[in-house]
Amino acid sequence: MSAPIGSQTANIAMTAGMPPKRVSRTRRATFFSLVGLGTIVGAWLSFIFLSENDMRKAEWALLLVFIPLYYQLNVGFWTALFGVWLMNRPKPDPLNLWLTLNAEDYEQPITASTAIVMPVFNEDVTRVYEGLRSIYLSLEATGQSKNFDFFILSDSDKASQWIEEETAWLELCRQLKAFGRIFYRKRRKPINRKSGNVSDFCRRWGRRYRYMVVLDADSLMSGALLTSMVRIMEKNPGIGIVQTFPKQIAADTLLGRVMQFAQALYGPPFMAGLDYWQCGEANFWGHNAILRLAPFIEHCALPPLPANAPFGGHILSHDFVEAALMRKAGYAVRLLPTSRGSYEEGPPTLVDMLKRDRRWCQGNIQHLWLVFAKGWHPMSRVNFIHGILSYVSSLLWFFFLALATYLAATPTAHAAPQAILAEQILLGLTAMLIFLPKTVILLDEVITGRMFKPLKLRFLTFFSSLLDTVVFTLMAPVLMIFHSRFVIYTLIGKSVNWVTQRRKIDGGINWSEILITFASVTLLGLGWAALGWFVSKAFLIWISPILFSLVISILVAALVSGGRSGRRLGFFLTPEEHDPPTVLKNMQQNLEEIKDRIQLPPELERHYGLMQVCLDPYVNGLHVSLLRRRRTIDVSRSYLDEIGHRLITQGPQTLSAQELKALMHDTDTVTNLHYRLWSAADHELASFWSTAIRQYNLASTSPFAHTLAKQELA
C-alpha cells in the first residue's frame, strides 16, 4: 500500500482506523476541560495562600513552578478515572480496535507479508534466542505463520558476543527447520543506534513486507496477538502504527516484582484512559508494536537535530517522533488494549533503572526542538510536551522544595485564616489527585477480580498495593534528585553513552555500586535536614518524609535490588506468575534447562564465542561465510598478523575489544587462526587455549548446546 500524499491524506483519514473527528474533539474537550479546571483551581488556591502578605519574587517563582506540576497531577488523575470508567461502562468503547474484527476475520488466512525485527546490542544471547524460539513456536501454533519472517538485527560490538549470536542463529534455524524464515544480520558500524538499525533494515528489505513488528531484545509476544495485530491493520487501512501494552515479566528482585505488579494492576486503566483522549494520535513506544511499512519508510526518516549532542544530533527517543511523523502523513497511531500476549522485562535494580532513565531523559529533552516545528498535529505537540514534563517535572519539584525552604527561612507575617483555609483545601485536593486513582483502581480489582478471581488473591492484591505505595513513596524523592540531575546534564551538554541494559543480576547486591551511586543523595538529605532544623521545626516536620527517603536512599536501593521480593508470601503476584501464558512458560522452561547444565570455566565463559570460532570448524566456516569479503581492509595485514600471534601465544585477555573486532572482521585471519591453533604445539599456546582445547575435546554434547536448549520442532 502506498503512503498518502497530497489530497490522498484526507481520504485516508476517513478510512477505518481513524476515529471520527467529532468523537475525538468531544473526548479531548471533556478531558482537557477537567484537567484545566483542576489546574486553575489549584493555582488559584496556591495564589490565595502565597499572596496573603504581598507576593515576593520567590513566591511568584513558587507559583510558576507549581502550575506545571499540578497540571501533570491532573492529567494522571483524569486519565486513570476515565480508564476505570471505560472498563466498567455497560457498552464497550466504540473506538476499541478489537471491535473492528468479527468471527469471520479470524477464520480468514493471513496473506500480508510481515517482518518481525529484533535489534540487539550485546544482549544475553541465550535469552534473546530462547525468547525468539517461543515467539516462533507460538506463531506456528496459530497455523498462520507462513507469511511472517524473523530478523535479528545485531549491532553488538563485542567479538565473542557476535560469534555467539551467529552460532545461536544457525542452531535455532536447524532445530526449528526455519532456514529462510529466521535471518541474522550484523552491521559493521552501528550508525544511529537502534533507530539506525531499523532504518537500515527498511532500506534493504522493507519493501518486501507490508507490515513490520518491532521487538526489543527482551520482548515476548504470543502468536495469537501477532496474527490479530495483522488482521487489525488489514481491516483498518487508515492506521499506520498499533502499539500494544507490554507487561513486565520474569522479575526476581523486589524492584522488578513491584514494578511488574504495579504495571499489571494500574496499567490497563491508564492505557484505556490514554486511548480515550489520545484517539488516533497515540504514541509509539519503540517495541511490541506493528507498523505499516510503506508510509513508515516514506515519511518517518529521522534527520539529525540542529546543534550538537546531547541537545541535538541523533534523536534518541525516536519512537515519539516517528509516531508524530506517521500522524503528520495522515495515518492514525492507535493504542491496542491488551491484557495478555505482549511482554517485556524491566530493570532489576534501582541503579539499572536510573541508567535507562538517563537515556530516556536526554531523548525526551531533545524534543524541545520539535515542539514548535511546523506541520505537527496539535496532539503530537501535546505528546512531546508530556514526554518532556515526565523528566523536567522532577527538576521543577526540586525547585519547588528549594523555594519552600527559602520561604520558610524568611517568614513574613502570620497567615490569615483565609490563607490557611486555602492551604488546607489545596493539600486535600493534592492528596486526592495522588491517591484517589490508585484507590479506585484497587477497589475495582477487589470487586471485579479482573486480575484474579479467587478472593484470597484479591486480598493479597489489596495488601500488595499498600506495600507498593510504601516502596514508591520511598523511591520517589530519590528519583527526583537523579532525574533533576539528568535534566541539568542534558542542558549543559553532557551526553549519555550507549550501553547494554542489564536484565538480570548475578551474585547478589553490589554494595560498592550502590554506595558510589547514592552516597551523594544521603549527604544531601542530611544537609537539608540540618538546614531545616535551623530554619523551622514546623517546616522540617512538613518536609521530613522527603528528607527521610533521601537519607536512607542507600538502604532503599539495596532493599529493592535484593532477591527478597515477597514471592514466597504471595505479595506482588501477577497473572503471568499465577498462570503463565504458553509463550512465557516455554521460554522459562528452556532457560531453566540451560541453567541446570554444567557451566564452562569463567575464563572460557567470557570468551566463549571466540573459542567457538577459533576451534570449531563449523562455527569458523559459518562466520567466514557470513562475512563480506572486502577488497581492501581498514588495517594492515602485518597488524592483523601481529595481534593474531598475540591472541594465540598470550590469550584473548591481552587484546582490546577493538583488536578482537579487527580480527573477526577479516576472513583470511579467521580461517588462519583455526589452522594455527590446531597445528601449534602445546608449549606455543597460551594457557587459555590449552584449557579450551581440552574442554572442546572432552565435550560430549554439541558445541552449540551451551547457548540454546535442545528442542526439535514437532
N, C-alpha and C positions, 0 to 999 in steps of 0.2 A: 504494500500500500504506500503510495507516495505521500509525502508530507503536504499539508495545506499551504498554499502560497496565494498572496493577493486576495481576491474575492472569495477564494475557496474557504478561507478561515471561517467566515460567518456561517457557511453551510455546514462545515464540520461541527461547529459549536451547537448546532441544532440536532445533531445525531445523538443516538443513545449514549449515555455515559456522562454527558454534561448536564448537571442539574439545571432546571429551568431558572431563568434569571429572577422571576418573581419570588420563587421559593428561597433562593439564595439571599436576595435582598431582605426579605422578611425576617429570615433567621438571623442575619447579621445585624439588622436594625434592632431586633429584640435583644440579642446578646450584648452588643456594644452599648446599647442604651442602659442596660443594667450595670455593665462594667463602669461606664462613665458616671452614672448616678452614684454608685458606691464610691468611686474615686473622689467625686466632688464633695460628697458628704464627709468623707474622711479628711480631705484637705480643708474644708470649712471648719470642722471641729478642731483640727490642729491649729488653724489660724486664730480661732477664738482663744484657745489656750495660750498661744505664744504672744498674742498682741495685747494682752491684758495691761501690760505696763510699757506700751510702745514697742515696736519691732526693732530690735538691733540687727546689725548685719548678719551676725551668727544665727539669729532666729530666722531671718529670711533664707539663709543658706540651708538651714534645717528643713524648712518648709519645701524648698525646691528639691531637696534630696528625698523627702518623704513622699512626694506625689508619684514618681515612677514606681517606687516600692509598693505603694498602696494600689496602684494600677495593676501591677503584676499579681498581687494577692487576689484582687477581684477577678482577674482573668482565670486564675486557677480555681477559684471558688465557683464561679458560674459554669466553667467547663465541666467540673465534676457533677454539679447538680443537674445540668442539662443531660449529662450522660446517664445518670441514675434514672432520670425521668424517661429517657428514650428506652432504656432497658426494661422499664416496668409499664409502659403505655400499652393499652389493650391491643392496638393495631401496630404492626411493625413499621419501622421508619420507611416511608415510601422511597427514600433515596438510598436505602441499603442495597449494595451491589448484588447481594445474593438473590434478591428478588428478580433480577433480570434473567435468571436461569430457571428453567422448568424441567420436569421429569424427562421430557424428550431430549433436551440438550445433553443430559448425562448419558443418554444411550447412543448418541452420535459419535463416530470415531473422530479423533483429533487429527487434522491434516496439516495444521500450521506448523512450520518448522520453528523450533525453539532451541536456543543455545543457553545452557546453564553454565555460567562462568564463575570461577572461584579464584580471585587474585590471592597469592600467598607471598609472604615475605619472612623467611627464616622461622617458619612455624614448626610445631611438633608434627613431624611427618606422619607418624602413626595416627595421631588424632585426625589429621586432615583427610587421610585416605580411608580410614575406617568410617568417618562421617560420610564421605563420598560414596563408599560402598553401601551404606544403609539407605542413602537417598536413591541410589540406582536401583536397589532391590525393591524398595517401596514403590518406585515408579514402574518397574517391571510387573509388580503385582496388580497394577491397575489395568494391564493389557493395552495401554495407550502410549507406550514408551518409544515406538519406532521413529517418531519424528523429533525426539529430544536428543541432543548431543551435549556432552560434558567437556569443559575446557578448564584445565588447571593452568593458570597464568602466573608463572613464577618470576619474581624479582629478587629472589634470595641471593644475597651477596656472600654467603659462606660456602666455600667449595664443598665441604663434606655434606652440608645440607642439600646442596644442589644435586649431588650424586644420589643421595638417599631418595630424593623426590623422583628422579628418573627410574630407579630400580623399583620403587613402590608403584609407580605408574605402570611399568611393564608387568609386574606381578599381578596387580589388580586387573588389568586387561586380560591376562592369561586366565586368572581364576574365574572371572565373570564372563569370559568369551566376549569381550567388549571392544576388541580392536575395531577401529573405525567408528566407535561411539564415544570413547573417552580419549581425549587428546591432551598432550602436555606441551607447553611452550615456555621456554626460558629466554627472557630478554637479556641481551648483553649489557645494556645500560638502562637502569631504572628511571627513565625520564618522567618527571611529574608524578612519581609515586603511583598510588592506586588508580587515580583518575587517568593518568597517562597509560597505565597498563590496560585498562578497559578501552580507552580510546584506540590503542594500538590494535586490540582485537577487532574493534569495529571497522577500522580501516582495512584490515586484512581479510576478515571473514564475515563481517557484519551483514553484507548484502545477501548472503546465502540464507539468512534467517529472518523470519517475520518478528519474532519476539526474543528478548534476552532476559533471563532471570539472573540477577546478580546476588552472589552469596559472599559472605565473609569466610575466613578460614575456619571459624568456629560455628558457622551456620549449620542448621539441620532443618530440612523441610520434608514433609511427607509427600508421597506420590499423589495422594488424593487432592491435597491442596494445590500442588503444581498443576495438575490437569484442570482443576476448577479455575485457577487463575487464567489459564489459556482460554478456556471456554468463556469466561467473563470478558476478556479482551476481544474475542471474536464477536460476541453479541453487542459490544459497546465500542464501535469504531471511533467515537469521539474521545476516548480515553488514551492518554499517552503513557501514564505510569499508574500502576496499582501497588500501593505499599501495604504490606501486612504488618501485624503486630507481633514481632518476635519476642517470645517469652524466654526468660533466662532459665537455664538448666544446669545440672551437674555441678553445683556449688558444694564445696566441702569445708569452707570456713564460715565463721559467724557472719561476716560481712556479706559474703556471697549468698548465704541462705536467707538473710534478712532482705537483701535486695530482690532476690527472686520471689520471695513471699510477697513483698510489697507490690511487685510488678504483677503477680498473679491476682492479688486482691483488688488493688486500686487501678491497675492498668486498663481493664476493659471499660469501666465507666469513663475514664479520661479519654480513651480512644473514641468512644461513642460521642462524647461531648465535643471533641475536636472535629469529628466528622460532621457534627451538627452545624458548626459555624464556619468551618473551612470549605465545606462543599466540594466544588471542583478545583479548588486552589490549595490543596493539601501540600504537605512537604514530602520529599523523598529522603529517606534516611540512609541511603547508600548500599543497602543489602536487604535480602529477604523481600525483594520486590520484583515485579515484572515490568519491562519497558517495551514499548513499540519501537522497533529499531530504526525504521526509515526516518521518522521525524527526529528521533534522538540523534542519529548521525548527521542529519542535515542542519539541525537547529541548536544542538546542545554542546557544541565545541566550546571549550573554555579558554579564552585569551588570558594572558597574564595581566594582573592588575598593575596600574601605574605605581611608580616608586619601587623601592627595594623591599625584600623580605625584612622583617616579618609582616609589616603592614601592607605591603604589596607583593608583587611577584606571583608565583604559582598559588592558585586558590586551593587551600587545604580543605575547607568544608564545601567540597564541590557539589554535594548532593542537593543542598538548598538551592544553589544557583541553577543546576540542571532542571530542577522542578520549576523554577521561575521561567527558564527559557522554554521549557515544554509548554507551559501555560501561555507564554507570550506568542508561541506559534499557533495557538488556537486549540490545543488539546487539554483535556482535563487531567488533573492529578488527583487521584482518589485514595482514601484510606479504605481498607477492607477489614471489617471487624472479624477477627479470628480468635477463637479460644483454644484451638488445637491445630497442630501441623506446622507451625513456624517457631523456630527456636534459635537461641544463641547462648553463648557463655559470657559471663561477666568477669570483671577483675576480681582476683581472690583476696587482695589486701587493700588497705587504705592507701598505701604508697602507690600501688599499681593504678588505682582509680585516679589518683592525682596526676600521674603521668599521662593517662589518657585525657583527663580534663585539660591538661596544659595544651595539648594539640588542638582539642576542640575549641578552647578559648581563643587561640590565635586565629583559627579558621573563621569563627563567628565574628571576631572583631574586624577581620578583613572585609566583611560585608558592609562596613560603613561606606566604602567606596560605591557600593551598588544601590544603597537605599534611594538615592536621588537620581539614579541613571534614568534615561528616557525609555519609555516603551513598556515598563513593567505593569502588570495588573496590580491594582491597589492592594489586593490581599497578599501578593508576593512581597510588597514593601513591608506590610504588617508582619509577615513571617520573618523577614530579615531583622526587623526591629525586635521582635520577640527573641530571636536567637541571640542577638547582641545583649539584650537585657538579661538573659539567663546567666551571664557571667558578670556584666557590669553591675548588676544589682548587688552582688557581693561587695564591690567597692563602694557603692552607694550606702549599703548597710554599715560598712565600716566608718564611712564619713559621718553617717547619722549618729553612731555611738560616740565618735570622737567629738562631734559638735555638742552632743548631750553632756559629755564630760566637761567640756569647756563652759557650757552654760551653768552646770552645777557648781563649778568652781567660781563663777562670777554671778551670784544670785542677785536679783533685783528685789523689789518689794514683794511681800506675800501675795499669792494669787487670790483673787476674789472668788466667791462661791460659784459664779458663772463659769470661770475658767476651770475650776476644779470639777464641776459637773461635766463640762465638755471633755476634759481629760478622761474621766471615768467612762463616759459613753464611748469615747474613741478606743480605750483599752478593751471594752467589752466587744465592740464591733470587730476589732482586730483579732481577738481570741476566737470569735465566731468564724471569721474568714479562714483562720488556720485550722481549727479543729472540727468544725461542723461537717465539711465534706468527708473527712475520714469517718466520723461518727455515722453519717448517713449511709456511706458505703458499707460499713461494718454491720449496721443493723439490717441493711438489705441482704447481706450474705447470711446472717443468722436466721432471718425469716424465710428467705427463698432457697438457701442451700445451693447456690449456683456452682460453687466450688466443690462442696461435699454435701451429700445427702444425710449421712449419719449425724445425729445430734451431738455425739461425742466429738466428732471432728469439727463441727461448727463452733462448739465451745472452745476447743483448742485454738481455732482460728481467732476467736474473740480475745483470748489471753495473749496469743502471739501478736495481735495488733497492738495491744497495750505495751508489750515488750519492744516492738519495733519503733514505737513512738519514743521510748526512752533512748534507744540506740541512735535514732536520727536526731533527737534533741541534743545528745552529747556530741555528735559529729558536726552538726550544722555550724557552730561558731568556728570550728577548725577549718571546715571547707570555706567559710567566709574569708578567713585570713589568706589561705592559699589562692583562692580564686581572685582575690584583690591583688595579690602579688602577680598572678599570671597576667591580669589586665595591664598592670603597670609595666611588666616586662615587655609586653607587646607594644605598648605605646612608646616606650623608649628605644625600641628597635632591637630587642633581644629575641632572636629567633629560636625555634624549637627544632630539635633533631628528630629524624625519623627512626624510631627504634621498634624492635619487635615487642609485641604485647605478651606479657606473661599470663598464661591461662591457669596454671596450677602452681602450687608451692611445693617445694621439696625440702625436707629437713627441718620443718617447724618454723618458729618465729625467728626472723632475722633481727636481733636486737640492735646490732650496730646500725643497720639501715634505718630503723625506727628512731633511734636516739639522734642520729645525724639529721633526719628529716624534721623531727618535731621538737627538738630542744629549743629552738628559737621561739616557737609558739608558746611553750611553757614559760619561758622567760618573759615574753610579752604579757602573758596573763598575770604573772606575779608582779611585774612592774605596774601594770594597770590597776591591780588590786591595791597596791601600796598607795598609788596616786588617789584612788577612790577613798581610801581610809582618811587621808588628809583633807580631801575635798569636802566630802559629805557622807556621813554614815548612812543616811537615808538613800542617797544615790548608790552607795556601794551595795546595799541590800537589793535595790532595783536591778542592778546590772550583774549581781553575783552569779545567777545561773550561767551567763555567758562566760564570765571570767573563770568560773569553776571548770567548765568544759575545756577552756584553753590551758589551765594549769595541769589538768590530768590528761592532756592530749596524748602523751606517750603511752599511758596505761590504756587509754581508749583504743589507740592504734594497735597495741599488742593484743588487746582483748578481741577485737573484731577480726584480726588477722590470724587467729589461732584456730585449732581444729575443734574446740568445744562449741559446737554450733547449735545445740539444742535438739539434734535429731533424735537422740535416744528417748527424750521426754515427749516427743511428738510436736514440739514447737516449730513454727515456720514451715509447716508441711504444705506442699503444693500439690495440685492434681497430678503433675508429671512425676512426682515422687511416689504418690499413693498408688497411682495406676499408670505406669509408664506407657506411652504410645509405642507401637511396634517399632517405628523407625528409631526411637531412642533406646528401646530395650535391646535391639540387635546391636547397635553401636556399643553400648556399655558392656554387653556380653563378650564381644570381640576384644574390647580393650582390656577386660579382666583376664581373658585368655592369654593375651600377650604379656600382661604384667606378671602373671604367675610363672613365666618361663625363666630359665637361668639367664641372668644378665651378663654381658661382657665385662671384662675388667675396665675400670674407669678410664684408663689411658686409651683403650681401644674404643670405648663408647664415644668419647669426644670426637674421634676422627673415623667413625665407622664408615661413612660414605667414601672417604679417601681410601680406607683399607679395601673396600669392595672394588673400587675402580682399578686399583693397582694390582690386586691379587686375583680377582675372579675374572676369567677370560670372557664370560658372557656379559658381565657388567662393563668391562672395558670396551668390548665391542659395541654394546648398546650406547655408551657415552660417545664414542667416536662417531657412530652412525648418526647421532642426533646433533653433533657439532657441524657447523657450516665451515667447510674448508676455505680458508682465506688465502688469496694470492699474496698478500703482504700481512705481516704481523706487526703489532704495536711495539714490540720489544725485539731485541736482537736474539739471534739463535744462540750465541755464546752465553747470554744472560740466562736463557732457559736451561741450557746445559749445566750452568753453574748452580742454579737453585735446585735443579733435579738431582744433582750429585749430593747437595746438602740434605735433600729430603731422604735419600737412601742411606747415607752414612751417618747422619745426625738425628734424623727423625722429624716428623711434621711440626713438633712443638718449637722447632728453631726457625720456622718460616712464618712470615707475616701473612695476614689474610689476603693481602694484595698479591703476594708472591704465589700463594696456593691457587688463587684465581687465574693468574697468568699461566700457570702450568696446565690447569684444567681446560683452558680455552684453546690449547694448541693440540691438534690431532696427532701430529708426529710425536710430540713429547709424551702424551698419554700412552700411546702404543709402546714407545720405547721404555717407559717406566715399568710396564708389565714384564717385558722381556728381561730387563736388567735386574729386577728384584728376584725373579725365579732362577736366574742363571748365576747370581752372585754367591760367593762363598759366605758362610755364616759369619766369619770374622770381619767381612766387609760391610755388614749390615748394622744399622742402629738397633739397639735393644728393642725398640718399638716394633720393628719389622720382624725380628726373630720371634717375639711373642705372638705377633699377628699371624705369621705363617704357621706356627704350631697350633694356634687356635683354629685356623682355617682347615688344617689337615685333620684335626680331631673332630670337627663339626660333623654331627650325624644327621643334621637337618639341612633343608635348603638354605643357601646363604641369604635368601630373602625372608626367611621365617622370623628373623629378628624385627622386621619392620611391619609386616602385615599378618593378620590372622589367616590361618589356612581354612579357606571356606570356598567350596565349589558352588557354582550356580546350579541349583536343582533344575 
